[in-house]
Amino acid sequence: MRRAPVVLALVCSLVAVATAAPPLTRDQALAALAKSDVEGRRQAAAWLGDLGVMTDTRVLVQALRDEDDVVRVLAERSLWRIWSRSGDHDIDVLFEQGVEDMQRGDAAAAISVFTTIVEKKPDFAEGWNKRATVYYLVGEYQKSLHDCDEVVRRNPDHFGALAGYGQIYLALDDPERALEYFQRALRVNPNLVNVEAAVVELKRRIIEKRKGVI
């Protein structure tokens, strides 16, 4: 399901409105997300990014299949925000530092920071996920696969890590396994446009490969 620019513009507008409007409580947001009122579901999906905890992520995963485009986009944004909170202020400060290191291309510094995080708070799945990403970027594919294993052990709905497996197996020239993981990512989050395109291309390549063998 592709997100038209108008949908993305509306999402940005609604996030601004949500932060300016009287805040919902966590319980109010969870209740609103289950109701038929689309505006209420949009506000709820946005607010849960601020208010939600890991136990709330199941309802946001369900919202990834909402009939409304905006609810789906907001639910995805809020999942990433919840996943990126460890519940420990010092770890969260380290996490932000590691992300900044990634963004400026300092892989060694980022790996060092995320290693500290997973050693201090091993149950924080996003610490493993970010280190997996950096390992992938520097070509340490086996280390990246190991960290993806740690992510999905703690957070089976982590579509980012599932798609990450696919990217790693593509780099390892294993299209069949890449396809398997891309499809698993889409089963959690059917809104991943690039992953959907990769699945189409991989199916085409695999069919052509099999034809060449016959």
N, C-alpha and C positions, 0 to 999 in steps of 0.2 A: 504494500500500500504506500503510494508515493505521497510525500508531503509537499503540496503546492506552496509557493511563496506566500500566498495569502493566508494559509494555515499557520505558517511559522510566524508571520506578522501578528496574527491574532493571538498566538501563544504568548509572544513577548508582551503584548498589550494586556492580556489577562494576568500574567505574572505581576505586572506593575499594579494592576487594579487590586489583586489579591493582597499585596503587601500594604496598600494604602487603605483598604477596607478594614472594618473592625475584625480583629482576628477570630478565627474559629478555634475552639479547643480541639485537642486530638480526637476525643470521642465524637464531637460534632462532625469533624471531617470524615471520620470512618463511617459514620451513619449516613452522611450526605453522599458518599461515594456509591452507596448501594441503592440510592433512590432514582426515580425516573426523571427528575428535573435535571436537564443537561447543564444548565448554568451552575447548579449546585454541585454537580459532579466535577465540573471544571475547577471551581474554587477549591473543592476538597482535594483534588489531585495535586493542585498547586501548593496548598498549605501543608500537605503531608511531607513535602520536601523539607520543611522547617520543623515540623512537629513529630514526624514518624520515627519509629524505632524498628529494629529488625523484625520483630513479630508482626509488624504491619505490612511487611513487604508482600505477603501473599495476596492481599487485596489489591495492591498496586499491580502485581503480575496479572491478576485477573482483569484489571482495568486496561491492560495492553490490548485487550480484545473488545474494548468498548466500541459501540457503534459510532461514536463521535471522534473525529480525527484529533481534535484538540485535547480531549481527555486522554487519548492514547499517548500523545506527545508529552503532555504534562506528567502522566504517570511514569513514563520512562525517565524524564528529568529527575523526578522525585526519588525514584529508585537509586539512581546514581548518587544523589545527595545523601540518602540514608546510608548506602553502602560505604560512603566515604567518611562516615563518623564512627570513631572507635569507641566512644563513651569515656575516653580518657583524654583530658585536655593536653597533657604533655605529648601523648602519641599523636594527637591531631595536629599539633604544632609541627612535629617532625614530619608528618605526612605532607603538610603543605610545603615544607621545605623540599621534600623529595620530588613533589610535583613540579615545583619551580626549577629544580635541577634538570628534570626531564625536559621541560619546555625550552630551556636554554641549551640543550644538547650535551649536558655534562653527565654522560652515562655512568662513569665511575662513581661520581658523587651520589647520584640517584640510587645506584645499587647499594652503596654503603648505608645510606639512610634507610632504605626499605629493609635491608638486612637487620639493622638495629630494631626496626619496628616489629618484624616477625619474630625476632628473638625475645623482645620484651612483651609482646602481645600476640602470640601465635594464633589466637582465635579470631583475629581481625582479618577477615578474608581479603579485604581490599589492599592490605599491605602486600600480601602474596601476589595479588593480581597486578599491581603496579610493577613489582619486581619482575614478574613474568614478562610484562610488556617491554621493559628495558632489556632484559636478556634476549628477547626476540629481535629487538632493534639492532643489537650488536652481534647477532648471529649465533648466540649460545642457545641453540634450539633445544637440546636435551634438558638444560637447566630451566628453560622456559616451560617445557612440558611438565617437569616436576612441580613447578610453582602453580601451574594451571590445575594439576591434581589437588594441590592443597586448597586452592580456591573452591573448586566444586565439592570437595569433601565438606567444606564449611557452609557453602552457599550453592546448592544444586541449581538454583534458578539464575545463576550468573551468566546471562547470555553473552556478555562481553568475553568471559573466559572461554565459553564454548566456541564462539567465533574465533577466538585466539588460537585454540587448537587447530581449527581449520586453516588459518594462515600459516601456522608452523608446519603442518603436514603438506601444504602446498610448497613451502620452501624446501621440504625434504623429498619432494617429488613423489608424494603418495596421495594422488587425487581421490582414490576411493575413501580413504580415512578422512581426508579433508571434507569430502561431501557429507560423510556421516555426521561430522561435528557441526558443519554449517546447518544441516537439517535439524539437528538437536537445538541449535541456537534459535532457529525460526519457530520451533515448537513452543519455546518459551516466549519469544517476542517476534511475532509475525510482521513487525514494522521495520525490520532491518533491510532497507532497500539494497544496499551494497551486497549483503549476504545473499539475498534473494537472487540478485544478478549472478553472483558467483556460482550458486547452485545450478542455474540454467546453463551456464558455460561449462561447468564441470560435467554435468550429465551429457552434454554434447560431446565433450572430449572423451569421456569414458566409452560412449557408444562407438565413436570413430575408432578408438583404440581396439575395442573388441572386434569390430568389423575387420580390422587389419590383421587380427590373429586368425580369424576363421579362414 
